[in-house]
Amino acid sequence: MSRGTDYVRDADRTLEETYEEPMALSEYVDRIFENPKVASHASKYLLEAIEAAGTRTVVEEGEEAQRYRFFDDPHNDGEHAILGNTEVLNEFVDDLRSIAAGRGKDEKIIWFEGPTATGKSELKRCLVNGLREYSKTPEGRRYTVEWNIQTASADERGLSYGVDPTAGDDEHWYESPVQAHPLSVFPEPVREELLAELNAEIDDHVPITVDSRLDPFSREAYDYLEEQYRQQGTESLFSAITDVNHVRVKNYVVDVGQGVGVLHSEDDGPPKERLVGSWMHGMLQELDSRGRKNPQAFSYDGVLSQGNGVLTIVEDAAQHADLLQKLLNVPDEQSVKLDKGIGMDVDSQLLIISNPDLEAQLNQHSDRNGMDPLKALKRRLDKHQFGYLTNLSLETELIRRELTNETEVWTAESYDELESKIRKPLTVTVKDADGELRDRELAPHAVEAAALYAVVTRLAEEDLPSGLDLVDKALIFDQGYLQEGDTRREKDEFEFDDDALNGVHGIPVTYTRDVLAELLQTERDRHHAELPVGDVVMPRDVLNAMADGLGEAPVFSTGEQSEFEARVVPVKNYVYDRQEGDVVEAIMHEKRVDEATVAEYVEHVYAWEIGETLTNERGEEVEPDPLKMKIFEVEHLGRFDETDYDGDRPAEIVREFRREKVITALNRYAWEHRDEDFSADDVDLTAIPVIKSVLESHDWDDVRRTFEDFDPRQWDDPPSGTETERVKAATIETLIDEYGYSEASAELTSRHVMSQVSYRWD
């Protein structure tokens, strides 16, 4: 079988799983008693779609939170994931819960506001993607009705959108153009009784409500059928009208135009046309309507018509400010007018999206106090404000998305795993001036540098605790803690102002993207006899270009330019420290303390503290070895010297260190992972800060002690046969193999670090 046939078969299977055969109205009622969710009203359905995707734990602004995976755009491989703004999205879901339950917010229009490039457009796409895919699942099926009146009387006109059908019977079926809820076919008293019984059987604090009457198009069919059967003297009138030959319930896939209405910024026309649709005058003349406007001749292509049943979105709402006034009564009355005397009930969750300029329009009459003509509208709008990202990891992820086709949402079991993603290099293929394709590398820490600088420009300085700078604040917001040597301080230990203006202004990702794109397109004025160093963009290149370009960018005021330029220095220092750390660790890679030695030390300290013996390799009970602990603390930790011991007996300063730095961390880990079988052997040694430091951190004193003849001043071109030559070769190899550098970026980074170290080596 050919590959083409395989793909066609897969497409067949997908559609078979998505669509069902139309069913009778009575079958649909049986279905909703089996699965009540398929009958949910609009706001409840949207809520259920979001909740169905589940949650995951994230850290934003230093606080742990549960994030709905729906906003990660999981069905679309994360292409339109909304990065960050989890608290705002959670508040939106809370509002949906209140609206769906009719608890006081059902008259509200949800409003998302925020500056450019904060994820508002992604929200729209994410909602559409998520609803589309949810509606394809058995629990998320969405249903409407379709009509066929041709079978009532072949002599009378048929129901159509202005066209007399002449084809086969299937061609006589016309779906409700506004996704009418199947239960709206029932008379109101019967529908209320049905819903009361349904809600009594479900364990849900949000009851299902269906208050809508049939839409005008469907009402035309219903009235026609009712008249025909009434004239025939039919006794079971409703049964005759809703016979499966006349009314069928069918499922549909929620999408833009069918269950989701989107009004774009460029859409124009009179307010009613944009909201509901327009009369098709040619059709009015064609249909014999006896002097009245026949709803069959209405287009039903307005945003509320498209969004009836699920969601209505007004994009770039400042362009449709006149329309917002018309929307005022929709949440309350749940209806709109097609024309005088022709109304249409609407069940749709209203949501508008705007930049901050809409608020300026709404406040233009605020000085009139009680005479503000926009006061009622402002009262109905429930604002949720998107801000710029203030998490380093999220901003790094966003920048990589902007530059590449990477869409997978970052998740990690630990911050170490996340940190490895943050520091990663990025290679992009570009076409040079000669039309040749070339690979350009953003060196390790380059994207991180851009992201950190952007985040730092978005953070408020006013609530900085003493001794911290904005880089520290950024790290706390991303990690939830600050690591200072072997001391870890949790976010709760710092007093940050919850009302501080974090993420309100700063460098947008679009500016960062454009700067990086230009850097990638330009070869650097650097040369090396063997390596393509001109194709490497270093972190300092990124930071210099971002700071230098502020004055030419029209999006920044003079005050912002000055403020942002001043904030680049601590970022440069931090990024250099990261590069220096890579180089030092690469130099000392083969000299690191092995984990078995560290584990032995921890085991001895633990036994020493609780007064227990250890079992040696021969199975003998032995006391903790004070000499082993001393050697480890002096030689590997470098914390103490002979004066801190009396022979092998530790002084109080050593005892205090063991208890506070090792045992306390060990006990914390044991408590967090407590069970009956816990022992010191079960400990993840990297969870103990001081031990993590031993395993992973070295300094130049370690280098000096280990390589006595090493001279950083010779690094650029080390003499043959020298220790410096051997150290450099091993270091470059380790930077490539263990830290993700290319040979060119490893050469440039190590040269940069050694140029700084040379000044203080002696």
VOGU-3710 file (C-alpha; in Angstrom, 3 decimals, decimal comma):
1> msrgtdyvrd> 0,000/0,000/0,000  1,332/3,460/-0,893  2,097/6,127/1,669  -0,526/8,339/0,033  -3,160/5,675/0,637  -2,058/5,392/4,265  -2,548/9,105/4,828  -5,970/9,080/3,158  -6,981/6,151/5,349  -5,793/8,016/8,469
11> adrtleetye> -7,844/11,048/7,408  -10,905/8,821/6,935  -10,447/7,395/10,409  -10,070/10,874/11,917  -13,316/12,091/10,374  -15,135/8,906/11,368  -14,096/9,479/14,982  -15,090/13,160/14,831  -18,522/13,091/13,230  -21,593/11,066/14,145
21> epmalseyvd> -24,654/10,058/12,210  -27,516/12,507/12,779  -29,972/11,334/15,444  -33,579/11,917/16,413  -34,350/14,527/19,058  -35,410/11,785/21,495  -32,064/10,022/20,986  -30,277/13,264/21,799  -32,207/13,565/25,068  -31,135/10,045/25,978
31> rifenpkvas> -27,551/10,999/25,074  -27,434/14,004/27,394  -28,658/11,923/30,313  -25,714/9,619/29,615  -23,244/12,472/29,149  -24,700/15,772/30,452  -21,656/17,813/29,368  -22,735/17,735/25,735  -25,764/19,873/26,670  -23,763/22,553/28,535
41> haskylleai> -24,488/26,195/27,872  -21,752/28,376/26,358  -19,794/29,567/29,411  -20,016/26,140/31,062  -18,844/24,445/27,867  -15,837/26,785/27,595  -15,023/26,119/31,256  -15,240/22,364/30,737  -12,991/22,506/27,691  -10,331/24,328/29,728
51> eaagtrtvve> -10,615/21,997/32,713  -10,569/18,846/30,560  -6,917/19,453/29,616  -5,824/19,270/33,267  -3,242/21,351/35,130  0,478/21,461/35,810  2,620/23,209/38,417  4,611/26,296/37,427  6,651/28,973/39,189  5,928/32,553/38,153
61> egeeaqryrf> 7,130/35,646/39,992  8,630/33,241/42,506  5,280/31,711/43,451  4,121/28,181/42,710  0,815/28,017/40,867  -1,395/25,518/39,072  -1,648/26,286/35,384  -4,351/24,998/33,064  -2,676/23,022/30,277  -5,377/24,233/27,882
71> fddphndgeh> -3,438/27,512/27,609  -0,316/25,594/26,538  -2,130/24,821/23,256  -1,473/21,082/23,742  -3,570/19,963/20,757  -1,430/22,075/18,433  1,963/21,053/19,838  2,186/24,329/21,722  2,330/26,523/18,615  0,039/29,157/20,130
81> ailgntevln> 0,742/28,556/23,803  0,292/31,574/26,046  3,563/31,831/27,938  3,248/33,104/31,492  0,378/35,269/32,771  -0,855/32,198/34,665  -2,403/34,226/37,475  -4,367/36,303/34,944  -5,572/33,169/33,146  -6,566/31,528/36,421
91> efvddlrsia> -8,622/34,592/37,325  -10,289/34,324/33,906  -11,227/30,704/34,635  -12,569/31,721/38,061  -14,733/34,332/36,348  -15,961/31,731/33,873  -16,940/29,530/36,792  -18,978/32,362/38,323  -20,559/33,279/34,980  -21,442/29,675/34,172
101> agrgkdekii> -23,083/29,231/37,576  -24,932/32,556/37,291  -23,270/33,888/40,433  -23,246/37,629/39,883  -20,872/37,988/36,919  -23,167/36,763/34,161  -23,742/40,330/32,979  -20,009/40,886/32,468  -18,077/41,066/29,220  -14,593/39,634/29,755
111> wfegptatgk> -11,862/42,013/28,656  -8,219/41,154/28,077  -5,942/44,164/27,868  -2,198/44,488/27,550  0,603/46,022/25,503  1,783/44,561/22,212  3,464/41,136/22,271  2,084/39,977/25,619  0,145/36,972/24,298  -3,294/38,426/23,559
121> selkrclvng> -3,348/37,191/19,962  -2,126/33,807/21,125  -5,069/33,706/23,534  -7,502/33,926/20,631  -5,734/31,204/18,661  -5,348/29,025/21,742  -9,068/29,289/22,541  -10,037/28,398/18,973  -7,596/25,463/18,808  -8,590/24,124/22,200
131> lreysktpeg> -12,330/24,350/21,571  -11,992/22,771/18,136  -10,121/19,770/19,485  -12,307/19,409/22,578  -15,417/19,313/20,381  -13,931/16,308/18,568  -13,828/14,263/21,770  -16,814/12,159/22,939  -17,206/14,199/26,142  -16,891/17,498/24,274
141> rrytvewniq> -19,322/16,871/21,431  -21,344/19,916/20,405  -24,756/19,521/18,788  -27,249/21,576/16,835  -30,375/20,883/14,754  -31,081/20,647/11,061  -34,464/20,856/9,331  -36,242/19,350/6,361  -39,757/20,612/5,556  -39,799/19,283/2,010
151> tasadergls> -41,242/16,027/3,328  -44,218/17,880/4,842  -45,688/18,909/1,512  -44,134/18,596/-1,909  -46,487/21,252/-3,253  -45,343/24,069/-0,964  -42,117/26,031/-0,995  -39,192/24,361/0,723  -36,991/25,722/3,450  -33,734/27,072/2,062
161> ygvdptagdd> -31,320/29,969/2,190  -33,225/31,537/-0,687  -32,566/28,674/-3,118  -35,237/26,159/-4,089  -33,607/22,734/-3,682  -34,146/20,291/-6,501  -31,609/17,607/-5,662  -31,989/14,450/-3,574  -33,510/14,259/-0,100  -30,228/14,914/1,699
171> ehwyespvqa> -30,020/18,227/-0,077  -33,237/19,322/1,617  -31,674/19,369/5,082  -30,647/22,786/6,370  -28,656/23,253/9,538  -29,450/26,041/11,949  -27,156/28,872/10,777  -26,441/29,901/14,373  -25,808/26,495/15,971  -29,158/26,448/17,828
181> hplsvfpepv> -29,129/24,260/20,954  -31,224/21,112/20,351  -33,141/21,626/23,598  -34,377/24,979/22,292  -36,796/22,993/20,093  -38,801/22,006/23,188  -41,539/24,274/24,560  -40,195/26,233/27,537  -42,141/24,411/30,312  -41,020/21,005/29,025
191> reellaelna> -37,427/22,196/28,630  -37,368/23,513/32,204  -38,674/20,190/33,522  -36,115/18,257/31,479  -33,227/20,422/32,728  -34,404/20,162/36,336  -34,308/16,377/36,104  -30,930/16,447/34,322  -29,304/18,779/36,864  -30,669/16,703/39,735
201> eiddhvpitv> -28,742/13,700/38,426  -25,354/15,386/37,915  -22,840/16,130/40,643  -21,829/19,595/39,496  -21,984/22,956/41,255  -22,593/24,581/37,858  -26,042/23,564/36,567  -26,835/23,355/32,863  -29,071/26,181/31,687  -30,684/26,547/28,269
211> dsrldpfsre> -32,815/29,698/28,109  -32,668/30,217/24,351  -35,637/30,015/22,059  -35,236/28,703/18,547  -33,344/30,992/16,211  -35,435/32,821/13,577  -34,362/30,542/10,726  -35,266/27,384/12,661  -38,437/29,030/13,946  -39,502/29,551/10,333
221> aydyleeqyr> -39,204/25,812/9,748  -40,924/24,922/13,022  -43,844/27,276/12,381  -44,267/25,984/8,853  -44,367/22,362/10,032  -46,708/23,241/12,889  -49,110/24,945/10,483  -49,077/21,994/8,078  -49,812/19,394/10,733  -52,312/21,545/12,580
231> qqgteslfsa> -54,284/21,949/9,336  -54,200/18,164/8,944  -55,621/17,754/12,452  -52,615/15,832/13,738  -53,025/15,017/17,451  -49,420/14,484/18,581  -48,376/17,790/17,099  -44,877/18,127/18,625  -44,048/14,530/17,711  -45,078/15,193/14,137
241> itdvnhvrvk> -43,082/18,429/13,928  -39,963/16,840/15,406  -40,224/13,562/13,549  -36,785/12,402/12,399  -37,860/13,145/8,816  -38,112/16,839/9,750  -35,679/17,446/12,614  -32,318/15,810/13,213  -29,674/16,504/15,798  -26,151/16,559/14,424
251> nyvvdvgqgv> -22,780/17,239/15,942  -20,446/19,911/14,633  -16,802/20,742/15,157  -16,447/24,059/16,940  -14,406/26,477/14,859  -14,336/30,084/13,674  -17,698/30,655/11,991  -19,379/27,761/13,758  -19,561/28,208/17,503  -16,721/30,731/17,639
261> gvlhseddgp> -17,210/34,217/16,280  -14,187/36,454/15,763  -14,500/40,115/14,812  -11,160/41,250/13,432  -9,745/44,760/13,490  -10,220/45,197/9,744  -13,874/44,078/9,663  -16,206/46,948/8,850  -19,865/47,656/8,191  -22,808/48,954/10,255
271> pkerlvgswm> -22,917/47,735/13,876  -25,854/45,364/13,316  -24,130/43,806/10,316  -20,950/43,207/12,300  -22,916/41,833/15,242  -25,568/39,630/13,651  -25,533/39,787/9,857  -27,466/41,499/7,087  -30,576/41,121/4,964  -29,991/39,722/1,497
281> hgmlqeldsr> -32,347/41,861/-0,554  -32,239/39,629/-3,595  -33,422/36,741/-1,465  -36,178/38,836/0,123  -37,600/39,458/-3,325  -37,261/35,822/-4,314  -39,030/34,470/-1,245  -42,769/34,965/-1,059  -43,005/36,397/2,441  -46,364/38,163/2,149
291> grknpqafsy> -45,026/41,605/3,034  -42,813/40,580/5,942  -39,078/40,049/6,215  -38,420/36,347/6,013  -35,543/35,219/8,315  -34,475/32,807/5,582  -33,169/35,854/3,719  -30,793/36,888/6,517  -27,058/36,168/6,192  -26,338/35,233/9,870
301> dgvlsqgngv> -22,640/35,991/9,341  -22,212/38,526/12,156  -19,872/37,764/15,035  -22,662/36,827/17,476  -24,310/34,545/14,917  -21,027/32,737/14,326  -20,241/32,564/18,044  -23,682/31,483/19,231  -23,374/28,366/21,347  -19,805/28,876/22,560
311> ltivedaaqh> -17,639/32,012/22,253  -17,648/35,502/20,726  -14,331/37,371/20,442  -13,901/41,012/19,469  -10,261/41,376/18,480  -8,497/44,758/18,740  -11,609/46,122/20,431  -10,457/49,756/20,205  -11,306/49,532/16,484  -14,874/48,519/17,405
321> adllqkllnv> -15,567/50,832/20,339  -18,907/51,808/18,787  -19,930/48,165/18,775  -19,245/47,667/22,472  -22,180/49,923/23,320  -24,427/47,627/21,273  -23,142/44,623/23,203  -24,179/46,104/26,536  -27,528/44,353/26,826  -26,517/41,047/25,240
331> pdeqsvkldk> -25,250/39,420/28,459  -28,388/40,524/30,355  -31,099/39,926/27,777  -29,236/37,209/25,843  -30,841/38,391/22,634  -30,283/40,671/19,655  -32,505/42,082/16,940  -32,392/41,116/13,287  -35,071/43,672/12,598  -38,143/45,191/14,198
341> gigmdvdsql> -40,094/42,356/15,705  -37,500/39,734/14,794  -35,245/38,872/17,693  -32,665/36,146/18,146  -31,622/34,625/21,457  -27,862/34,369/21,943  -25,913/32,039/24,209  -22,277/33,009/23,817  -19,452/33,920/26,150  -18,408/37,465/25,215
351> liisnpdlea> -14,702/38,274/25,243  -12,906/41,353/23,944  -9,180/41,885/23,396  -7,453/45,256/23,209  -4,277/47,234/23,609  -4,201/49,922/26,339  -5,599/52,504/23,895  -9,139/51,186/24,469  -8,972/52,193/28,112  -7,973/55,705/27,042
361> qlnqhsdrng> -11,086/55,856/24,855  -13,291/54,590/27,673  -11,912/57,196/30,080  -12,267/60,189/27,765  -15,365/61,437/29,674  -14,298/60,363/33,162  -14,023/63,987/34,308  -17,810/64,297/33,987  -18,266/62,096/37,042  -21,868/60,864/37,071
371> mdplkalkrr> -22,505/62,201/33,557  -19,964/59,903/31,883  -21,844/58,357/28,901  -19,508/55,350/28,933  -19,991/54,583/32,610  -22,436/51,718/31,991  -20,093/50,107/29,486  -17,092/50,345/31,793  -19,107/48,762/34,569  -19,893/45,765/32,360
381> ldkhqfgylt> -16,293/45,146/31,299  -14,363/42,754/33,538  -10,700/43,508/32,834  -7,852/40,996/32,916  -4,485/42,568/32,213  -1,745/40,704/30,372  1,751/41,895/31,170  5,221/41,329/29,789  6,849/38,151/31,050  8,889/38,514/34,229
391> nlsletelir> 10,307/34,986/34,262  13,707/34,417/32,668  12,871/30,895/31,515  9,587/31,950/29,907  11,169/34,904/28,117  13,990/32,677/26,845  11,423/30,206/25,561  9,489/33,015/23,884  12,575/34,435/22,164  13,503/31,014/20,812
401> reltnetevw> 9,938/30,673/19,483  10,241/34,020/17,743  13,485/33,024/16,021  12,760/29,377/15,195  9,953/26,905/14,689  10,312/25,576/18,240  6,829/25,303/19,740  7,106/22,653/22,443  6,149/24,078/25,835  8,979/23,793/28,335
411> taesydeles> 8,316/21,581/31,316  10,895/20,392/33,801  11,115/18,209/36,900  13,661/20,549/38,496  15,074/24,005/37,938  18,422/22,469/36,947  16,656/20,916/33,976  15,047/24,246/33,124  18,353/26,062/33,520  19,970/23,798/30,939
421> kirkpltvtv> 17,322/24,934/28,438  17,891/28,602/29,302  21,636/28,533/28,650  21,466/26,533/25,394  22,988/27,918/22,198  20,908/28,387/19,084  21,972/27,827/15,482  20,023/29,503/12,693  20,599/29,130/8,954  20,647/32,472/7,112
431> kdadgelrdr> 21,367/33,576/3,560  24,374/35,870/3,300  24,949/38,766/0,891  26,229/36,340/-1,763  23,072/34,249/-1,551  24,884/31,410/0,206  23,304/29,607/3,170  25,359/29,892/6,359  24,880/28,698/9,907  25,023/31,441/12,499
441> elaphaveaa> 25,367/30,557/16,160  23,959/32,358/19,154  26,548/31,143/21,651  25,571/29,568/24,981  24,048/32,222/27,265  23,358/34,593/24,331  19,583/34,014/24,258  19,661/33,924/28,054  21,376/37,326/28,072  18,723/38,836/25,811
451> alyavvtrla> 15,915/37,342/27,908  17,403/38,411/31,225  17,947/41,974/30,014  14,360/42,182/28,757  13,036/40,868/32,081  15,214/43,238/34,105  13,766/46,226/32,195  10,267/45,073/33,229  10,867/44,777/36,973  10,065/47,438/39,538
461> eedlpsgldl> 13,007/48,759/41,556  10,941/50,302/44,339  10,457/47,054/46,300  14,024/45,727/45,994  15,172/44,365/49,384  18,482/45,691/50,655  21,497/44,017/49,115  19,696/42,779/45,993  19,751/44,059/42,450  17,262/43,509/39,636
471> vdkalifdqg> 19,114/40,441/38,376  18,664/38,865/41,812  14,977/39,715/41,671  14,682/38,164/38,219  16,316/34,956/39,449  14,025/34,785/42,480  10,982/35,266/40,258  12,119/32,427/37,975  13,422/29,935/40,530  11,371/30,786/43,589
481> ylqegdtrre> 14,594/31,159/45,549  18,041/32,769/45,475  21,183/30,669/45,793  24,052/32,546/47,445  27,000/30,161/47,742  25,661/27,226/49,738  22,851/29,297/51,250  19,432/29,068/49,657  16,910/31,788/50,471  13,295/31,118/49,508
491> kdefefddda> 11,148/33,795/47,932  9,070/34,083/51,109  12,145/35,416/52,919  12,110/38,533/50,745  9,541/41,288/51,024  8,340/42,176/47,553  5,382/44,463/47,008  2,461/42,550/45,487  1,279/45,786/43,869  4,653/46,610/42,289
501> lngvhgipvt> 4,421/47,390/38,572  6,224/44,305/37,303  5,659/43,503/33,628  3,716/46,690/32,904  6,393/48,237/30,715  9,845/47,296/29,456  11,488/45,892/26,346  8,969/43,863/24,282  9,974/40,563/22,736  9,453/42,021/19,250
511> ytrdvlaell> 12,342/44,452/19,840  14,580/41,650/21,106  13,645/39,449/18,153  14,495/42,173/15,643  17,864/42,898/17,265  18,803/39,216/17,298  17,607/38,721/13,726  19,857/41,563/12,572  22,811/40,183/14,513  22,291/36,772/12,922
521> qterdrhhae> 22,265/38,332/9,484  25,542/40,222/10,040  28,970/38,608/10,146  31,064/39,763/13,093  34,349/41,545/12,525  36,320/38,735/14,165  38,902/36,449/12,631  40,590/33,175/13,416  42,949/31,139/11,282  40,825/27,981/11,495
531> lpvgdvvmpr> 37,480/28,675/13,168  34,417/30,575/11,800  34,310/32,987/14,734  32,662/35,637/12,551  29,516/33,485/12,493  29,190/33,453/16,283  27,027/35,951/18,174  28,273/36,275/21,743  26,213/37,355/24,768  28,064/40,673/24,932
541> dvlnamadgl> 27,209/41,289/21,252  23,541/40,813/22,112  23,554/43,082/25,158  25,521/45,826/23,411  23,184/45,767/20,400  20,054/45,810/22,555  21,301/48,742/24,636  22,686/50,681/21,651  19,458/50,317/19,668  17,185/51,815/22,316
551> geapvfstge> 17,731/55,362/21,103  16,697/54,553/17,547  13,612/52,498/18,430  10,444/54,620/18,258  8,665/52,505/20,880  10,707/53,876/23,795  10,428/57,301/25,372  13,529/59,284/26,289  13,015/58,358/29,929  12,702/54,668/29,120
561> qsefearvvp> 15,850/54,744/26,994  17,854/56,187/29,873  16,332/53,808/32,411  16,853/50,680/30,316  20,429/51,580/29,324  21,359/51,812/33,012  20,041/48,321/33,659  22,324/46,501/31,236  25,401/46,545/33,515  24,246/44,011/36,155
571> vknyvydrqe> 23,051/41,733/33,340  26,494/41,866/31,705  28,106/41,014/35,034  25,767/38,076/35,624  26,235/36,648/32,142  30,002/36,971/32,419  29,847/35,054/35,719  27,916/32,315/33,920  30,536/32,121/31,172  33,353/32,151/33,721
581> gdvveaimhe> 31,633/29,333/35,617  31,481/27,243/32,442  35,182/27,727/31,774  36,282/26,972/35,340  34,131/23,851/35,531  35,432/22,718/32,156  39,031/23,173/33,352  38,304/21,198/36,534  36,054/18,631/34,849  38,365/15,663/35,411
591> krvdeatvae> 39,285/16,827/38,920  35,804/16,922/40,386  35,064/15,019/43,574  33,278/11,810/42,705  29,788/11,311/44,064  30,784/8,191/46,033  33,249/10,240/48,105  30,607/12,871/48,762  28,032/10,230/49,685  30,476/8,683/52,131
601> yvehvyawei> 30,999/12,052/53,808  27,259/12,676/54,118  26,746/9,191/55,552  29,425/9,723/58,192  28,121/13,177/59,172  24,573/11,812/59,473  25,710/8,932/61,689  27,882/11,326/63,742  24,914/13,603/64,390  22,425/10,915/65,463
611> getltnerge> 25,019/8,841/67,358  24,744/5,689/65,269  27,302/3,310/63,830  27,928/2,475/60,169  28,325/-0,824/58,382  31,583/-1,171/56,452  32,245/-3,257/53,333  32,943/-6,335/55,496  29,595/-5,977/57,256  31,182/-4,787/60,503
621> evepdplkmk> 29,669/-2,085/62,711  32,076/0,883/62,866  31,983/4,391/64,307  31,837/7,455/62,004  35,398/8,261/60,921  36,411/11,756/62,169  39,512/11,769/59,938  37,496/11,148/56,750  35,114/13,963/57,647  38,013/16,300/58,427
631> ifevehlgrf> 39,876/15,550/55,168  36,720/16,135/53,134  35,983/19,434/54,890  39,540/20,720/54,556  40,552/19,459/51,110  37,316/19,220/49,153  35,135/21,817/50,788  38,009/24,190/51,431  36,008/25,558/54,369  38,404/24,829/57,232
641> detdydgdrp> 42,065/24,261/58,097  44,021/22,511/60,860  43,312/25,286/63,355  39,621/24,365/63,278  40,298/20,893/64,706  41,916/19,445/67,808  43,534/16,510/66,141  40,535/14,998/64,395  37,964/16,487/66,769  36,057/19,347/65,162
651> aeivrefrre> 35,809/22,755/66,822  32,396/24,280/67,432  32,500/26,185/64,128  32,835/22,864/62,269  30,113/21,222/64,360  27,792/24,139/63,611  28,566/23,852/59,897  27,762/20,138/59,864  24,466/20,643/61,642  23,277/23,760/59,805
661> kvitalnrya> 24,530/23,111/56,296  24,445/19,335/55,982  22,085/17,855/58,579  19,416/20,574/58,265  19,308/20,155/54,485  19,316/16,372/54,899  16,415/16,528/57,348  14,489/18,839/55,041  14,972/16,401/52,180  13,985/13,477/54,414
671> wehrdedfsa> 10,816/15,292/55,489  9,848/16,137/51,921  10,431/12,503/50,855  9,394/10,827/54,106  8,341/7,202/54,284  9,134/4,295/56,584  12,138/3,141/54,569  13,976/6,492/54,244  17,722/6,425/54,875  20,678/8,665/54,101
681> ddvdltaipv> 21,432/6,420/51,113  18,203/7,605/49,469  19,232/11,247/49,389  19,729/13,140/46,151  23,024/14,744/47,092  22,462/17,668/44,735  19,469/18,622/46,912  21,883/19,709/49,659  23,243/23,132/48,657  26,667/22,754/50,248
691> iksvleshdw> 27,114/19,331/48,656  25,854/20,582/45,303  28,541/23,240/45,584  31,215/20,579/46,136  30,014/18,494/43,218  29,575/21,320/40,746  31,440/24,462/41,809  35,092/25,362/41,657  37,005/28,619/41,633  40,307/29,948/40,375
701> ddvrrtfedf> 42,046/28,956/43,615  41,166/25,355/42,775  42,609/25,842/39,299  45,766/27,414/40,710  46,227/24,570/43,203  45,597/21,856/40,627  47,591/23,268/37,713  50,605/25,004/39,221  52,200/25,933/35,869  49,002/27,155/34,246
711> dprqwddpps> 49,142/30,762/32,948  45,913/32,369/31,601  47,966/35,058/29,825  49,144/32,387/27,375  45,631/31,178/26,581  45,168/32,764/23,139  48,240/31,031/21,734  49,767/28,747/24,374  53,382/27,627/23,837  53,762/24,063/22,661
721> gtetervkaa> 54,316/21,472/25,371  53,159/23,724/28,233  50,602/22,907/30,864  48,516/25,811/29,558  48,335/24,153/26,136  47,198/20,854/27,677  44,618/22,555/29,904  43,234/24,592/27,007  42,838/21,564/24,745  40,985/19,630/27,441
731> tietlideyg> 38,868/22,658/28,356  37,745/23,354/24,788  36,851/19,678/24,350  34,797/19,686/27,569  33,005/22,909/26,663  31,967/21,265/23,402  31,031/17,853/24,822  29,474/18,840/28,140  28,277/22,447/27,797  26,930/22,689/24,256
741> yseasaelts> 29,550/25,035/22,791  30,802/24,839/19,238  34,552/24,958/18,815  34,311/28,583/17,676  32,105/29,749/20,555  34,224/27,787/23,049  37,333/29,560/21,755  35,707/32,997/21,947  34,156/32,439/25,379  37,303/31,051/26,963
751> rhvmsqvsyr> 39,398/33,884/25,473  36,992/36,445/26,875  37,107/34,883/30,335  40,891/34,508/30,346  41,367/38,126/29,277  39,577/39,162/32,459  41,260/36,590/34,694  44,742/37,561/33,497  44,490/40,935/35,210  44,148/39,385/38,653
761> wd> 46,101/36,159/38,260  49,262/37,237/40,089
//
